[in-house]
Amino acid sequence: MNIALIGYGRMGQEIETIAKDRGHKIELIIDIDNPDDLNAENLKDIDVAIEFTIPKAAINNYKTCFDAGVPVVSGTTGWLEKWDEVTQYCKEKDSAFFYASNFSLGVNLFFDFNRKLARMMKPFDQYNVEMTEVHHTKKLDAPSGTAISLADDIIHEYDQLSKWVNHSSNNKNELGIISEREGDVPGIHTIKYDSDVDYIEITHSAKSRKGFALGAVIAAEYTAKNKGILSMKEMLNLED
């Protein structure tokens, strides 16, 4: 495949390495120094774009690719209030859009485990649920997109939970997410069900960014062969 990398930070560079190892070509790299190079002419030979940028740039990046007939894989977080607009535009252009808050295969299995555990814990109101997420100090958003996805899945299962908040909470209607930033931690997400007599805790810890990058490249391979709005659930055949 001919791949366009939109965003060339640490994640983009890791994606480049893995994509080349898997036999793909990086034909276009877009970063903060050359945003105008993302245009129809430069996209004409691209099979799929992999986009990891920032929320204020992401929407236009997606639309430019769709206009050029290029499907997009994106891991940019913080723009989901525009989800309907983006997905409708993608459909109108008969393109493909694959979004994930986290492309790690292990994390997406963890998402599935989280949903199943939440269903199991729902009847037992003596347990209070809370989440902690730890990332490197250069991560700008808090809570992480992964933490928000985990929280949304728990809230979907719990009638008594109406929202998440980005701090510890004693309010029975709120799911607390504690965000910590330290060192060069790729990502640790822990969900804890705590009672007066015991607690149940599940954790996913990333060892490096390689797992995220590999998942993004596999998603690009999948997206290049499909149409519509795609997800890790479909790709990995996970349950709703």
C-alpha positions in Angstrom: 0.0 0.0 0.0 1.0 3.6 -0.5 0.4 5.4 2.8 0.1 9.1 3.8 1.2 9.8 7.3 -0.6 12.9 8.7 1.2 13.8 11.9 4.8 12.9 12.3 5.4 12.9 16.0 6.6 9.9 17.9 3.6 7.9 17.0 3.9 8.8 13.3 7.5 7.8 13.3 6.7 4.5 14.9 4.0 3.8 12.4 6.4 4.6 9.6 8.9 2.0 10.8 6.2 -0.7 11.2 4.5 0.0 7.9 7.8 -0.3 6.0 8.6 -3.5 7.9 5.2 -4.9 6.6 6.1 -4.0 3.0 4.2 -0.7 2.6 5.5 2.6 1.2 5.2 6.0 3.0 4.5 8.2 0.0 3.5 11.4 1.8 4.3 12.8 5.3 2.4 15.8 6.6 3.5 17.6 9.7 3.2 21.1 11.2 5.8 22.5 8.8 3.9 21.5 5.6 0.1 21.3 6.2 -0.6 22.8 2.7 1.0 19.6 1.1 -2.2 17.8 2.1 -4.0 18.3 -1.2 -5.6 16.4 -4.0 -2.5 16.3 -6.2 -0.3 14.8 -3.5 -3.0 12.3 -2.5 -3.7 11.0 -5.9 -1.6 7.8 -5.5 -2.4 7.2 -1.9 -4.3 4.1 -0.8 -4.9 5.1 2.8 -4.1 7.9 5.2 -3.1 7.4 8.8 -3.9 10.5 10.9 -2.5 11.3 14.4 -2.7 15.1 14.9 -4.6 17.5 17.0 -8.4 18.1 17.2 -8.4 21.5 15.5 -6.7 20.1 12.5 -8.2 16.7 12.3 -11.6 17.5 10.8 -10.2 19.3 7.8 -7.6 16.6 7.3 -10.4 14.0 7.1 -12.4 15.9 4.6 -9.5 16.7 2.4 -8.7 13.0 2.2 -12.4 12.0 1.6 -12.6 14.6 -1.2 -9.5 13.0 -2.8 -11.0 9.5 -2.5 -8.6 8.4 0.2 -9.8 6.4 3.2 -8.6 7.5 6.7 -7.5 5.8 9.8 -7.4 8.2 12.7 -6.3 8.1 16.4 -6.7 11.8 17.1 -8.9 12.4 20.2 -10.8 15.4 21.4 -13.0 16.0 18.3 -15.9 13.6 18.8 -18.5 16.3 19.1 -18.1 16.5 15.3 -18.6 12.7 14.9 -21.9 13.0 13.0 -20.5 15.6 10.7 -17.4 13.6 9.8 -19.1 10.3 9.4 -21.9 11.8 7.2 -19.3 13.5 5.0 -17.4 10.2 4.7 -20.6 8.4 3.6 -21.4 11.1 1.1 -18.0 10.7 -0.5 -18.4 6.9 -0.5 -15.1 6.6 1.4 -14.0 4.8 4.6 -13.2 6.1 8.0 -11.6 4.0 10.8 -11.5 5.7 14.2 -10.2 4.3 17.5 -9.3 6.0 20.7 -6.6 3.4 21.0 -5.2 1.1 18.3 -3.5 -1.4 20.6 -4.9 -4.9 20.0 -4.5 -5.6 23.7 -6.4 -2.5 24.8 -9.2 -3.4 22.5 -9.5 -6.8 24.1 -9.4 -4.9 27.4 -12.3 -2.8 26.2 -14.3 -6.0 25.6 -13.3 -7.4 29.0 -14.3 -4.0 30.6 -17.8 -4.2 29.1 -18.3 -7.8 30.3 -17.0 -7.0 33.8 -19.3 -4.0 34.0 -22.3 -6.2 33.2 -21.3 -8.6 35.9 -20.8 -5.9 38.5 -24.0 -3.9 37.8 -26.2 -5.8 40.3 -23.8 -5.4 43.2 -24.2 -1.8 44.4 -21.9 -2.3 47.4 -19.0 -1.8 44.9 -18.0 1.7 43.8 -16.2 1.9 40.4 -13.3 4.4 39.7 -10.6 4.6 37.0 -7.0 5.7 37.0 -5.0 6.5 33.8 -1.3 7.3 33.7 0.5 8.7 30.7 3.7 10.5 29.8 4.0 14.2 30.6 3.8 15.3 27.0 0.2 14.0 26.6 -1.9 17.1 26.2 -5.4 15.7 26.8 -6.8 14.4 30.1 -8.5 12.1 30.6 -7.1 10.0 27.7 -9.3 9.0 24.8 -8.9 5.4 26.0 -10.1 6.3 29.5 -13.1 8.1 28.1 -14.0 5.0 25.9 -13.7 2.7 28.9 -15.8 5.1 31.0 -18.5 5.4 28.4 -18.8 1.6 28.2 -19.2 1.4 32.0 -21.8 4.2 32.1 -23.7 2.4 29.3 -24.1 -0.6 31.6 -24.8 1.3 34.9 -28.2 3.0 35.1 -27.1 4.9 38.2 -24.1 6.5 36.5 -24.9 9.5 34.4 -21.5 10.9 33.5 -17.7 10.7 34.2 -15.7 13.4 35.8 -11.9 14.0 35.7 -11.3 13.6 39.4 -12.1 11.2 42.2 -15.8 11.4 43.2 -18.0 10.1 46.0 -21.1 11.0 44.0 -22.9 7.7 43.1 -24.0 9.2 39.8 -20.5 10.0 38.7 -17.6 7.8 37.5 -14.3 9.3 38.6 -11.3 9.2 36.3 -8.0 10.1 38.0 -5.4 11.3 35.4 -1.7 11.2 36.2 1.1 12.4 34.0 4.6 11.2 34.7 7.9 10.4 32.9 7.6 8.6 29.6 4.8 6.2 30.5 3.1 5.0 27.2 -0.2 4.3 29.0 -1.7 2.5 32.0 -5.4 2.2 32.6 -6.8 0.7 35.8 -10.5 0.1 36.6 -11.2 -0.7 40.3 -14.5 -1.9 41.9 -14.0 -1.2 45.6 -16.2 -2.3 48.5 -15.8 -2.3 52.3 -14.6 -5.9 52.3 -12.6 -6.3 49.0 -11.9 -4.9 45.6 -11.7 -6.1 42.0 -9.2 -4.5 39.8 -8.2 -4.8 36.1 -5.3 -3.1 34.4 -3.8 -2.7 31.0 -0.2 -1.5 30.8 1.4 -0.6 27.5 5.2 -1.4 27.4 5.8 0.9 24.4 4.2 2.7 21.6 4.9 -0.2 19.2 1.6 -1.9 20.0 -0.4 1.2 19.2 1.5 1.7 15.9 1.1 -1.9 14.8 -2.6 -1.7 15.4 -2.9 1.4 13.3 -1.1 -0.2 10.4 -3.2 -3.3 10.6 -6.3 -1.0 10.7 -5.0 0.7 7.6 -4.6 -2.6 5.8 -8.2 -3.4 6.8 -9.6 0.1 5.8 -8.0 0.0 2.4 -10.2 -2.9 1.5 -13.5 -1.7 3.0 -16.0 1.1 2.9 -18.0 3.0 5.5 -17.5 3.7 9.2 -15.1 1.1 10.6 -13.9 0.2 14.1 -11.7 -2.2 16.1 -14.8 -4.1 17.2 -15.5 -5.1 13.6 -11.9 -5.8 12.7 -11.3 -8.0 15.7 -14.8 -9.5 15.7 -15.5 -8.4 19.2 -19.0 -8.4 20.8 -20.9 -5.2 21.3 
